[in-house]
Amino acid sequence: MMAMLTVRNLPDEIHRALRIQAAHNGRSMEAEVRAILSTAVEDKGSTQAIDEAEAHQQTETQEQDKQSCS
């Protein structure tokens, strides 16, 4: 199953630039955003990106646990 992502409060100029870039590349905006995200993760190194994401998630979970105990 594929995950879904919603981006809120995207500035109009970014939305417009994405639309233009997608058209230039012959893609839908959705496909363009997927390509951009994939490239960003690949450039960083997928192992490093996954490790950082898991560490961030663990930190958030610990903070939520502390707040619920208060």
PDB file of N, CA, C, O and CB in Angstrom:
ATOM      1  N   MET A   1       0.850  -1.189   0.000  1.00  0.00           N
ATOM      2  CA  MET A   1       0.000   0.000   0.000  1.00  0.00           C
ATOM      3  C   MET A   1       0.893   1.248   0.000  1.00  0.00           C
ATOM      4  O   MET A   1       1.889   1.312   0.720  1.00  0.00           O
ATOM      5  CB  MET A   1      -0.965   0.000   1.237  1.00  0.00           C
ATOM      6  N   MET A   2       0.534   2.198  -0.786  1.00  0.00           N
ATOM      7  CA  MET A   2       1.285   3.454  -0.879  1.00  0.00           C
ATOM      8  C   MET A   2       0.737   4.451   0.148  1.00  0.00           C
ATOM      9  O   MET A   2      -0.467   4.509   0.397  1.00  0.00           O
ATOM     10  CB  MET A   2       1.203   4.049  -2.326  1.00  0.00           C
ATOM     11  N   ALA A   3       1.635   5.222   0.727  1.00  0.00           N
ATOM     12  CA  ALA A   3       1.250   6.256   1.681  1.00  0.00           C
ATOM     13  C   ALA A   3       0.770   7.492   0.931  1.00  0.00           C
ATOM     14  O   ALA A   3       1.119   7.710  -0.229  1.00  0.00           O
ATOM     15  CB  ALA A   3       2.432   6.610   2.616  1.00  0.00           C
ATOM     16  N   MET A   4      -0.032   8.289   1.612  1.00  0.00           N
ATOM     17  CA  MET A   4      -0.506   9.551   1.042  1.00  0.00           C
ATOM     18  C   MET A   4       0.072  10.684   1.873  1.00  0.00           C
ATOM     19  O   MET A   4       0.342  10.522   3.063  1.00  0.00           O
ATOM     20  CB  MET A   4      -2.075   9.617   1.008  1.00  0.00           C
ATOM     21  N   LEU A   5       0.258  11.826   1.239  1.00  0.00           N
ATOM     22  CA  LEU A   5       0.837  12.984   1.906  1.00  0.00           C
ATOM     23  C   LEU A   5       0.030  14.211   1.521  1.00  0.00           C
ATOM     24  O   LEU A   5      -0.248  14.438   0.344  1.00  0.00           O
ATOM     25  CB  LEU A   5       2.339  13.162   1.534  1.00  0.00           C
ATOM     26  N   THR A   6      -0.341  14.995   2.510  1.00  0.00           N
ATOM     27  CA  THR A   6      -1.028  16.260   2.262  1.00  0.00           C
ATOM     28  C   THR A   6      -0.101  17.387   2.695  1.00  0.00           C
ATOM     29  O   THR A   6       0.446  17.358   3.798  1.00  0.00           O
ATOM     30  CB  THR A   6      -2.402  16.330   3.023  1.00  0.00           C
ATOM     31  N   VAL A   7       0.073  18.364   1.841  1.00  0.00           N
ATOM     32  CA  VAL A   7       0.908  19.517   2.172  1.00  0.00           C
ATOM     33  C   VAL A   7      -0.016  20.710   2.354  1.00  0.00           C
ATOM     34  O   VAL A   7      -0.714  21.116   1.425  1.00  0.00           O
ATOM     35  CB  VAL A   7       1.988  19.794   1.060  1.00  0.00           C
ATOM     36  N   ARG A   8      -0.014  21.260   3.540  1.00  0.00           N
ATOM     37  CA  ARG A   8      -0.878  22.411   3.847  1.00  0.00           C
ATOM     38  C   ARG A   8      -0.059  23.700   3.816  1.00  0.00           C
ATOM     39  O   ARG A   8       1.158  23.698   4.004  1.00  0.00           O
ATOM     40  CB  ARG A   8      -1.560  22.236   5.236  1.00  0.00           C
ATOM     41  N   ASN A   9      -0.760  24.780   3.575  1.00  0.00           N
ATOM     42  CA  ASN A   9      -0.156  26.120   3.626  1.00  0.00           C
ATOM     43  C   ASN A   9       1.018  26.278   2.669  1.00  0.00           C
ATOM     44  O   ASN A   9       2.023  26.910   2.998  1.00  0.00           O
ATOM     45  CB  ASN A   9       0.303  26.423   5.033  1.00  0.00           C
ATOM     46  N   LEU A  10       0.881  25.704   1.495  1.00  0.00           N
ATOM     47  CA  LEU A  10       1.906  25.843   0.464  1.00  0.00           C
ATOM     48  C   LEU A  10       1.753  27.224  -0.174  1.00  0.00           C
ATOM     49  O   LEU A  10       0.682  27.541  -0.691  1.00  0.00           O
ATOM     50  CB  LEU A  10       1.794  24.702  -0.615  1.00  0.00           C
ATOM     51  N   PRO A  11       2.783  28.039  -0.147  1.00  0.00           N
ATOM     52  CA  PRO A  11       2.670  29.378  -0.736  1.00  0.00           C
ATOM     53  C   PRO A  11       2.301  29.304  -2.224  1.00  0.00           C
ATOM     54  O   PRO A  11       2.719  28.392  -2.937  1.00  0.00           O
ATOM     55  CB  PRO A  11       3.991  30.150  -0.559  1.00  0.00           C
ATOM     56  N   ASP A  12       1.524  30.269  -2.664  1.00  0.00           N
ATOM     57  CA  ASP A  12       1.069  30.307  -4.057  1.00  0.00           C
ATOM     58  C   ASP A  12       2.229  30.279  -5.046  1.00  0.00           C
ATOM     59  O   ASP A  12       2.140  29.627  -6.087  1.00  0.00           O
ATOM     60  CB  ASP A  12       0.229  31.548  -4.295  1.00  0.00           C
ATOM     61  N   GLU A  13       3.320  30.983  -4.728  1.00  0.00           N
ATOM     62  CA  GLU A  13       4.438  31.025  -5.667  1.00  0.00           C
ATOM     63  C   GLU A  13       5.114  29.649  -5.802  1.00  0.00           C
ATOM     64  O   GLU A  13       5.613  29.306  -6.874  1.00  0.00           O
ATOM     65  CB  GLU A  13       5.462  32.074  -5.215  1.00  0.00           C
ATOM     66  N   ILE A  14       5.129  28.876  -4.728  1.00  0.00           N
ATOM     67  CA  ILE A  14       5.692  27.515  -4.799  1.00  0.00           C
ATOM     68  C   ILE A  14       4.765  26.625  -5.621  1.00  0.00           C
ATOM     69  O   ILE A  14       5.227  25.847  -6.455  1.00  0.00           O
ATOM     70  CB  ILE A  14       5.896  26.915  -3.368  1.00  0.00           C
ATOM     71  N   HIS A  15       3.483  26.736  -5.391  1.00  0.00           N
ATOM     72  CA  HIS A  15       2.498  25.956  -6.152  1.00  0.00           C
ATOM     73  C   HIS A  15       2.621  26.268  -7.649  1.00  0.00           C
ATOM     74  O   HIS A  15       2.623  25.363  -8.483  1.00  0.00           O
ATOM     75  CB  HIS A  15       1.055  26.259  -5.652  1.00  0.00           C
ATOM     76  N   ARG A  16       2.722  27.529  -7.964  1.00  0.00           N
ATOM     77  CA  ARG A  16       2.841  27.964  -9.353  1.00  0.00           C
ATOM     78  C   ARG A  16       4.137  27.425  -9.975  1.00  0.00           C
ATOM     79  O   ARG A  16       4.129  26.929 -11.102  1.00  0.00           O
ATOM     80  CB  ARG A  16       2.802  29.510  -9.439  1.00  0.00           C
ATOM     81  N   ALA A  17       5.239  27.523  -9.242  1.00  0.00           N
ATOM     82  CA  ALA A  17       6.522  27.033  -9.741  1.00  0.00           C
ATOM     83  C   ALA A  17       6.493  25.522  -9.962  1.00  0.00           C
ATOM     84  O   ALA A  17       7.052  25.031 -10.943  1.00  0.00           O
ATOM     85  CB  ALA A  17       7.642  27.398  -8.767  1.00  0.00           C
ATOM     86  N   LEU A  18       5.856  24.792  -9.070  1.00  0.00           N
ATOM     87  CA  LEU A  18       5.718  23.337  -9.230  1.00  0.00           C
ATOM     88  C   LEU A  18       4.897  23.000 -10.466  1.00  0.00           C
ATOM     89  O   LEU A  18       5.235  22.083 -11.213  1.00  0.00           O
ATOM     90  CB  LEU A  18       5.067  22.716  -7.984  1.00  0.00           C
ATOM     91  N   ARG A  19       3.821  23.743 -10.677  1.00  0.00           N
ATOM     92  CA  ARG A  19       2.964  23.505 -11.849  1.00  0.00           C
ATOM     93  C   ARG A  19       3.748  23.736 -13.141  1.00  0.00           C
ATOM     94  O   ARG A  19       3.649  22.955 -14.086  1.00  0.00           O
ATOM     95  CB  ARG A  19       1.717  24.425 -11.810  1.00  0.00           C
ATOM     96  N   ILE A  20       4.520  24.811 -13.168  1.00  0.00           N
ATOM     97  CA  ILE A  20       5.319  25.132 -14.360  1.00  0.00           C
ATOM     98  C   ILE A  20       6.407  24.080 -14.569  1.00  0.00           C
ATOM     99  O   ILE A  20       6.620  23.614 -15.689  1.00  0.00           O
ATOM    100  CB  ILE A  20       5.954  26.541 -14.229  1.00  0.00           C
ATOM    101  N   GLN A  21       7.092  23.711 -13.493  1.00  0.00           N
ATOM    102  CA  GLN A  21       8.155  22.704 -13.590  1.00  0.00           C
ATOM    103  C   GLN A  21       7.580  21.363 -14.042  1.00  0.00           C
ATOM    104  O   GLN A  21       8.188  20.677 -14.864  1.00  0.00           O
ATOM    105  CB  GLN A  21       8.880  22.545 -12.234  1.00  0.00           C
ATOM    106  N   ALA A  22       6.416  20.983 -13.515  1.00  0.00           N
ATOM    107  CA  ALA A  22       5.781  19.726 -13.906  1.00  0.00           C
ATOM    108  C   ALA A  22       5.435  19.743 -15.393  1.00  0.00           C
ATOM    109  O   ALA A  22       5.673  18.763 -16.098  1.00  0.00           O
ATOM    110  CB  ALA A  22       4.515  19.474 -13.066  1.00  0.00           C
ATOM    111  N   ALA A  23       4.880  20.846 -15.865  1.00  0.00           N
ATOM    112  CA  ALA A  23       4.522  20.954 -17.279  1.00  0.00           C
ATOM    113  C   ALA A  23       5.779  20.875 -18.148  1.00  0.00           C
ATOM    114  O   ALA A  23       5.784  20.220 -19.190  1.00  0.00           O
ATOM    115  CB  ALA A  23       3.759  22.274 -17.551  1.00  0.00           C
ATOM    116  N   HIS A  24       6.826  21.541 -17.713  1.00  0.00           N
ATOM    117  CA  HIS A  24       8.094  21.527 -18.458  1.00  0.00           C
ATOM    118  C   HIS A  24       8.646  20.101 -18.569  1.00  0.00           C
ATOM    119  O   HIS A  24       9.236  19.735 -19.585  1.00  0.00           O
ATOM    120  CB  HIS A  24       9.135  22.449 -17.771  1.00  0.00           C
ATOM    121  N   ASN A  25       8.448  19.306 -17.523  1.00  0.00           N
ATOM    122  CA  ASN A  25       8.946  17.934 -17.502  1.00  0.00           C
ATOM    123  C   ASN A  25       7.923  16.915 -18.022  1.00  0.00           C
ATOM    124  O   ASN A  25       8.180  15.711 -18.016  1.00  0.00           O
ATOM    125  CB  ASN A  25       9.354  17.568 -16.097  1.00  0.00           C
ATOM    126  N   GLY A  26       6.769  17.406 -18.468  1.00  0.00           N
ATOM    127  CA  GLY A  26       5.749  16.517 -19.025  1.00  0.00           C
ATOM    128  C   GLY A  26       5.102  15.614 -17.991  1.00  0.00           C
ATOM    129  O   GLY A  26       4.715  14.486 -18.296  1.00  0.00           O
ATOM    130  N   ARG A  27       4.986  16.114 -16.762  1.00  0.00           N
ATOM    131  CA  ARG A  27       4.392  15.328 -15.685  1.00  0.00           C
ATOM    132  C   ARG A  27       3.246  16.083 -15.038  1.00  0.00           C
ATOM    133  O   ARG A  27       3.103  17.294 -15.205  1.00  0.00           O
ATOM    134  CB  ARG A  27       5.445  14.969 -14.637  1.00  0.00           C
ATOM    135  N   SER A  28       2.437  15.346 -14.301  1.00  0.00           N
ATOM    136  CA  SER A  28       1.430  15.982 -13.460  1.00  0.00           C
ATOM    137  C   SER A  28       2.159  16.606 -12.267  1.00  0.00           C
ATOM    138  O   SER A  28       3.314  16.273 -12.000  1.00  0.00           O
ATOM    139  CB  SER A  28       0.328  14.949 -12.992  1.00  0.00           C
ATOM    140  N   MET A  29       1.493  17.499 -11.558  1.00  0.00           N
ATOM    141  CA  MET A  29       2.114  18.085 -10.364  1.00  0.00           C
ATOM    142  C   MET A  29       2.408  16.996  -9.340  1.00  0.00           C
ATOM    143  O   MET A  29       3.447  17.019  -8.680  1.00  0.00           O
ATOM    144  CB  MET A  29       1.200  19.173  -9.745  1.00  0.00           C
ATOM    145  N   GLU A  30       1.497  16.052  -9.211  1.00  0.00           N
ATOM    146  CA  GLU A  30       1.681  14.958  -8.253  1.00  0.00           C
ATOM    147  C   GLU A  30       2.934  14.142  -8.603  1.00  0.00           C
ATOM    148  O   GLU A  30       3.739  13.824  -7.728  1.00  0.00           O
ATOM    149  CB  GLU A  30       0.429  14.041  -8.230  1.00  0.00           C
ATOM    150  N   ALA A  31       3.086  13.813  -9.868  1.00  0.00           N
ATOM    151  CA  ALA A  31       4.266  13.058 -10.308  1.00  0.00           C
ATOM    152  C   ALA A  31       5.537  13.886 -10.119  1.00  0.00           C
ATOM    153  O   ALA A  31       6.585  13.341  -9.771  1.00  0.00           O
ATOM    154  CB  ALA A  31       4.120  12.638 -11.788  1.00  0.00           C
ATOM    155  N   GLU A  32       5.452  15.181 -10.343  1.00  0.00           N
ATOM    156  CA  GLU A  32       6.612  16.060 -10.164  1.00  0.00           C
ATOM    157  C   GLU A  32       7.047  16.086  -8.700  1.00  0.00           C
ATOM    158  O   GLU A  32       8.237  16.001  -8.398  1.00  0.00           O
ATOM    159  CB  GLU A  32       6.288  17.489 -10.650  1.00  0.00           C
ATOM    160  N   VAL A  33       6.088  16.203  -7.804  1.00  0.00           N
ATOM    161  CA  VAL A  33       6.411  16.230  -6.374  1.00  0.00           C
ATOM    162  C   VAL A  33       7.014  14.893  -5.948  1.00  0.00           C
ATOM    163  O   VAL A  33       7.965  14.869  -5.168  1.00  0.00           O
ATOM    164  CB  VAL A  33       5.148  16.545  -5.530  1.00  0.00           C
ATOM    165  N   ARG A  34       6.474  13.781  -6.449  1.00  0.00           N
ATOM    166  CA  ARG A  34       7.059  12.470  -6.136  1.00  0.00           C
ATOM    167  C   ARG A  34       8.511  12.404  -6.613  1.00  0.00           C
ATOM    168  O   ARG A  34       9.380  11.904  -5.898  1.00  0.00           O
ATOM    169  CB  ARG A  34       6.230  11.334  -6.786  1.00  0.00           C
ATOM    170  N   ALA A  35       8.767  12.903  -7.809  1.00  0.00           N
ATOM    171  CA  ALA A  35      10.128  12.895  -8.350  1.00  0.00           C
ATOM    172  C   ALA A  35      11.064  13.748  -7.497  1.00  0.00           C
ATOM    173  O   ALA A  35      12.192  13.345  -7.214  1.00  0.00           O
ATOM    174  CB  ALA A  35      10.131  13.399  -9.798  1.00  0.00           C
ATOM    175  N   ILE A  36      10.601  14.910  -7.096  1.00  0.00           N
ATOM    176  CA  ILE A  36      11.410  15.804  -6.259  1.00  0.00           C
ATOM    177  C   ILE A  36      11.717  15.146  -4.917  1.00  0.00           C
ATOM    178  O   ILE A  36      12.858  15.177  -4.456  1.00  0.00           O
ATOM    179  CB  ILE A  36      10.684  17.151  -6.039  1.00  0.00           C
ATOM    180  N   LEU A  37      10.713  14.556  -4.295  1.00  0.00           N
ATOM    181  CA  LEU A  37      10.922  13.901  -3.003  1.00  0.00           C
ATOM    182  C   LEU A  37      11.866  12.706  -3.135  1.00  0.00           C
ATOM    183  O   LEU A  37      12.738  12.505  -2.289  1.00  0.00           O
ATOM    184  CB  LEU A  37       9.581  13.447  -2.413  1.00  0.00           C
ATOM    185  N   SER A  38      11.695  11.928  -4.178  1.00  0.00           N
ATOM    186  CA  SER A  38      12.573  10.770  -4.395  1.00  0.00           C
ATOM    187  C   SER A  38      14.010  11.211  -4.576  1.00  0.00           C
ATOM    188  O   SER A  38      14.921  10.618  -3.997  1.00  0.00           O
ATOM    189  CB  SER A  38      12.117   9.963  -5.617  1.00  0.00           C
ATOM    190  N   THR A  39      14.223  12.239  -5.368  1.00  0.00           N
ATOM    191  CA  THR A  39      15.569  12.756  -5.597  1.00  0.00           C
ATOM    192  C   THR A  39      16.173  13.283  -4.298  1.00  0.00           C
ATOM    193  O   THR A  39      17.351  13.053  -4.022  1.00  0.00           O
ATOM    194  CB  THR A  39      15.545  13.863  -6.660  1.00  0.00           C
ATOM    195  N   ALA A  40      15.379  13.981  -3.510  1.00  0.00           N
ATOM    196  CA  ALA A  40      15.880  14.539  -2.250  1.00  0.00           C
ATOM    197  C   ALA A  40      16.334  13.431  -1.310  1.00  0.00           C
ATOM    198  O   ALA A  40      17.368  13.561  -0.655  1.00  0.00           O
ATOM    199  CB  ALA A  40      14.801  15.395  -1.572  1.00  0.00           C
ATOM    200  N   VAL A  41      15.577  12.353  -1.237  1.00  0.00           N
ATOM    201  CA  VAL A  41      15.936  11.246  -0.351  1.00  0.00           C
ATOM    202  C   VAL A  41      17.140  10.490  -0.905  1.00  0.00           C
ATOM    203  O   VAL A  41      18.033  10.109  -0.148  1.00  0.00           O
ATOM    204  CB  VAL A  41      14.740  10.288  -0.166  1.00  0.00           C
ATOM    205  N   GLU A  42      17.171  10.272  -2.212  1.00  0.00           N
ATOM    206  CA  GLU A  42      18.297   9.567  -2.832  1.00  0.00           C
ATOM    207  C   GLU A  42      19.590  10.357  -2.702  1.00  0.00           C
ATOM    208  O   GLU A  42      20.650   9.781  -2.453  1.00  0.00           O
ATOM    209  CB  GLU A  42      18.005   9.292  -4.304  1.00  0.00           C
ATOM    210  N   ASP A  43      19.508  11.671  -2.868  1.00  0.00           N
ATOM    211  CA  ASP A  43      20.696  12.518  -2.758  1.00  0.00           C
ATOM    212  C   ASP A  43      21.294  12.446  -1.364  1.00  0.00           C
ATOM    213  O   ASP A  43      22.515  12.470  -1.206  1.00  0.00           O
ATOM    214  CB  ASP A  43      20.355  13.965  -3.104  1.00  0.00           C
ATOM    215  N   LYS A  44      20.455  12.360  -0.371  1.00  0.00           N
ATOM    216  CA  LYS A  44      20.927  12.320   1.003  1.00  0.00           C
ATOM    217  C   LYS A  44      21.459  10.938   1.349  1.00  0.00           C
ATOM    218  O   LYS A  44      22.243  10.783   2.286  1.00  0.00           O
ATOM    219  CB  LYS A  44      19.808  12.714   1.965  1.00  0.00           C
ATOM    220  N   GLY A  45      21.041   9.956   0.608  1.00  0.00           N
ATOM    221  CA  GLY A  45      21.420   8.575   0.916  1.00  0.00           C
ATOM    222  C   GLY A  45      20.272   7.934   1.656  1.00  0.00           C
ATOM    223  O   GLY A  45      19.984   8.304   2.794  1.00  0.00           O
ATOM    224  N   SER A  46      19.624   6.998   1.042  1.00  0.00           N
ATOM    225  CA  SER A  46      18.396   6.450   1.612  1.00  0.00           C
ATOM    226  C   SER A  46      18.604   5.876   3.007  1.00  0.00           C
ATOM    227  O   SER A  46      17.715   6.006   3.848  1.00  0.00           O
ATOM    228  CB  SER A  46      17.841   5.380   0.704  1.00  0.00           C
ATOM    229  N   THR A  47      19.728   5.256   3.285  1.00  0.00           N
ATOM    230  CA  THR A  47      19.965   4.699   4.615  1.00  0.00           C
ATOM    231  C   THR A  47      20.033   5.808   5.650  1.00  0.00           C
ATOM    232  O   THR A  47      19.438   5.705   6.723  1.00  0.00           O
ATOM    233  CB  THR A  47      21.259   3.874   4.636  1.00  0.00           C
ATOM    234  N   GLN A  48      20.757   6.865   5.327  1.00  0.00           N
ATOM    235  CA  GLN A  48      20.866   7.982   6.259  1.00  0.00           C
ATOM    236  C   GLN A  48      19.510   8.638   6.470  1.00  0.00           C
ATOM    237  O   GLN A  48      19.163   8.978   7.601  1.00  0.00           O
ATOM    238  CB  GLN A  48      21.882   9.012   5.750  1.00  0.00           C
ATOM    239  N   ALA A  49      18.746   8.822   5.419  1.00  0.00           N
ATOM    240  CA  ALA A  49      17.434   9.460   5.522  1.00  0.00           C
ATOM    241  C   ALA A  49      16.495   8.619   6.383  1.00  0.00           C
ATOM    242  O   ALA A  49      15.762   9.161   7.210  1.00  0.00           O
ATOM    243  CB  ALA A  49      16.827   9.676   4.123  1.00  0.00           C
ATOM    244  N   ILE A  50      16.511   7.310   6.196  1.00  0.00           N
ATOM    245  CA  ILE A  50      15.645   6.427   6.993  1.00  0.00           C
ATOM    246  C   ILE A  50      16.075   6.462   8.453  1.00  0.00           C
ATOM    247  O   ILE A  50      15.227   6.543   9.342  1.00  0.00           O
ATOM    248  CB  ILE A  50      15.688   4.971   6.452  1.00  0.00           C
ATOM    249  N   ASP A  51      17.368   6.403   8.713  1.00  0.00           N
ATOM    250  CA  ASP A  51      17.873   6.462  10.088  1.00  0.00           C
ATOM    251  C   ASP A  51      17.446   7.763  10.770  1.00  0.00           C
ATOM    252  O   ASP A  51      17.014   7.751  11.923  1.00  0.00           O
ATOM    253  CB  ASP A  51      19.409   6.335  10.103  1.00  0.00           C
ATOM    254  N   GLU A  52      17.569   8.880  10.056  1.00  0.00           N
ATOM    255  CA  GLU A  52      17.179  10.170  10.624  1.00  0.00           C
ATOM    256  C   GLU A  52      15.680  10.237  10.877  1.00  0.00           C
ATOM    257  O   GLU A  52      15.247  10.757  11.905  1.00  0.00           O
ATOM    258  CB  GLU A  52      17.599  11.306   9.698  1.00  0.00           C
ATOM    259  N   ALA A  53      14.890   9.717   9.955  1.00  0.00           N
ATOM    260  CA  ALA A  53      13.437   9.725  10.112  1.00  0.00           C
ATOM    261  C   ALA A  53      13.015   8.873  11.306  1.00  0.00           C
ATOM    262  O   ALA A  53      12.143   9.271  12.079  1.00  0.00           O
ATOM    263  CB  ALA A  53      12.757   9.219   8.831  1.00  0.00           C
ATOM    264  N   GLU A  54      13.628   7.704  11.456  1.00  0.00           N
ATOM    265  CA  GLU A  54      13.302   6.840  12.588  1.00  0.00           C
ATOM    266  C   GLU A  54      13.713   7.473  13.912  1.00  0.00           C
ATOM    267  O   GLU A  54      12.978   7.373  14.895  1.00  0.00           O
ATOM    268  CB  GLU A  54      13.978   5.484  12.430  1.00  0.00           C
ATOM    269  N   ALA A  55      14.866   8.118  13.954  1.00  0.00           N
ATOM    270  CA  ALA A  55      15.323   8.795  15.169  1.00  0.00           C
ATOM    271  C   ALA A  55      14.380   9.936  15.523  1.00  0.00           C
ATOM    272  O   ALA A  55      14.044  10.131  16.691  1.00  0.00           O
ATOM    273  CB  ALA A  55      16.760   9.325  14.993  1.00  0.00           C
ATOM    274  N   HIS A  56      13.954  10.687  14.516  1.00  0.00           N
ATOM    275  CA  HIS A  56      13.026  11.797  14.744  1.00  0.00           C
ATOM    276  C   HIS A  56      11.694  11.269  15.276  1.00  0.00           C
ATOM    277  O   HIS A  56      11.125  11.838  16.209  1.00  0.00           O
ATOM    278  CB  HIS A  56      12.805  12.600  13.438  1.00  0.00           C
ATOM    279  N   GLN A  57      11.204  10.190  14.686  1.00  0.00           N
ATOM    280  CA  GLN A  57       9.929   9.610  15.121  1.00  0.00           C
ATOM    281  C   GLN A  57      10.040   9.116  16.563  1.00  0.00           C
ATOM    282  O   GLN A  57       9.114   9.297  17.353  1.00  0.00           O
ATOM    283  CB  GLN A  57       9.507   8.449  14.184  1.00  0.00           C
ATOM    284  N   GLN A  58      11.158   8.498  16.906  1.00  0.00           N
ATOM    285  CA  GLN A  58      11.356   7.996  18.256  1.00  0.00           C
ATOM    286  C   GLN A  58      11.371   9.157  19.260  1.00  0.00           C
ATOM    287  O   GLN A  58      10.793   9.053  20.342  1.00  0.00           O
ATOM    288  CB  GLN A  58      12.668   7.186  18.343  1.00  0.00           C
ATOM    289  N   THR A  59      12.028  10.251  18.901  1.00  0.00           N
ATOM    290  CA  THR A  59      12.072  11.426  19.768  1.00  0.00           C
ATOM    291  C   THR A  59      10.671  11.987  19.978  1.00  0.00           C
ATOM    292  O   THR A  59      10.302  12.329  21.102  1.00  0.00           O
ATOM    293  CB  THR A  59      12.994  12.503  19.174  1.00  0.00           C
ATOM    294  N   GLU A  60       9.891  12.085  18.909  1.00  0.00           N
ATOM    295  CA  GLU A  60       8.521  12.599  19.019  1.00  0.00           C
ATOM    296  C   GLU A  60       7.674  11.696  19.907  1.00  0.00           C
ATOM    297  O   GLU A  60       6.891  12.190  20.719  1.00  0.00           O
ATOM    298  CB  GLU A  60       7.877  12.725  17.628  1.00  0.00           C
ATOM    299  N   THR A  61       7.817  10.389  19.766  1.00  0.00           N
ATOM    300  CA  THR A  61       7.060   9.443  20.574  1.00  0.00           C
ATOM    301  C   THR A  61       7.418   9.599  22.044  1.00  0.00           C
ATOM    302  O   THR A  61       6.536   9.578  22.903  1.00  0.00           O
ATOM    303  CB  THR A  61       7.320   8.004  20.109  1.00  0.00           C
ATOM    304  N   GLN A  62       8.703   9.755  22.340  1.00  0.00           N
ATOM    305  CA  GLN A  62       9.137   9.939  23.726  1.00  0.00           C
ATOM    306  C   GLN A  62       8.575  11.230  24.307  1.00  0.00           C
ATOM    307  O   GLN A  62       8.163  11.259  25.466  1.00  0.00           O
ATOM    308  CB  GLN A  62      10.667   9.946  23.811  1.00  0.00           C
ATOM    309  N   GLU A  63       8.556  12.298  23.510  1.00  0.00           N
ATOM    310  CA  GLU A  63       8.011  13.573  23.977  1.00  0.00           C
ATOM    311  C   GLU A  63       6.513  13.466  24.232  1.00  0.00           C
ATOM    312  O   GLU A  63       6.007  14.026  25.204  1.00  0.00           O
ATOM    313  CB  GLU A  63       8.294  14.681  22.958  1.00  0.00           C
ATOM    314  N   GLN A  64       5.804  12.753  23.368  1.00  0.00           N
ATOM    315  CA  GLN A  64       4.351  12.555  23.560  1.00  0.00           C
ATOM    316  C   GLN A  64       4.097  11.732  24.811  1.00  0.00           C
ATOM    317  O   GLN A  64       3.154  12.010  25.552  1.00  0.00           O
ATOM    318  CB  GLN A  64       3.717  11.856  22.325  1.00  0.00           C
ATOM    319  N   ASP A  65       4.927  10.720  25.058  1.00  0.00           N
ATOM    320  CA  ASP A  65       4.774   9.902  26.261  1.00  0.00           C
ATOM    321  C   ASP A  65       4.983  10.743  27.508  1.00  0.00           C
ATOM    322  O   ASP A  65       4.247  10.591  28.483  1.00  0.00           O
ATOM    323  CB  ASP A  65       5.757   8.726  26.245  1.00  0.00           C
ATOM    324  N   LYS A  66       5.972  11.625  27.496  1.00  0.00           N
ATOM    325  CA  LYS A  66       6.236  12.494  28.653  1.00  0.00           C
ATOM    326  C   LYS A  66       5.052  13.420  28.897  1.00  0.00           C
ATOM    327  O   LYS A  66       4.660  13.644  30.042  1.00  0.00           O
ATOM    328  CB  LYS A  66       7.527  13.324  28.436  1.00  0.00           C
ATOM    329  N   GLN A  67       4.480  13.960  27.818  1.00  0.00           N
ATOM    330  CA  GLN A  67       3.356  14.882  27.949  1.00  0.00           C
ATOM    331  C   GLN A  67       2.124  14.166  28.480  1.00  0.00           C
ATOM    332  O   GLN A  67       1.375  14.742  29.269  1.00  0.00           O
ATOM    333  CB  GLN A  67       3.043  15.540  26.606  1.00  0.00           C
ATOM    334  N   SER A  68       1.899  12.937  28.072  1.00  0.00           N
ATOM    335  CA  SER A  68       0.718  12.204  28.517  1.00  0.00           C
ATOM    336  C   SER A  68       0.837  11.789  29.976  1.00  0.00           C
ATOM    337  O   SER A  68      -0.176  11.573  30.641  1.00  0.00           O
ATOM    338  CB  SER A  68       0.499  10.978  27.643  1.00  0.00           C
ATOM    339  N   CYS A  69       2.081  11.672  30.490  1.00  0.00           N
ATOM    340  CA  CYS A  69       2.300  11.319  31.883  1.00  0.00           C
ATOM    341  C   CYS A  69       2.144  12.524  32.795  1.00  0.00           C
ATOM    342  O   CYS A  69       1.968  12.359  34.002  1.00  0.00           O
ATOM    343  CB  CYS A  69       3.675  10.710  32.059  1.00  0.00           C
ATOM    344  N   SER A  70       2.202  13.730  32.247  1.00  0.00           N
ATOM    345  CA  SER A  70       2.134  14.960  33.050  1.00  0.00           C
ATOM    346  C   SER A  70       0.719  15.286  33.417  1.00  0.00           C
ATOM    347  O   SER A  70       0.471  16.286  34.091  1.00  0.00           O
ATOM    348  CB  SER A  70       2.749  16.130  32.307  1.00  0.00           C
TER     349      SER A  70
END
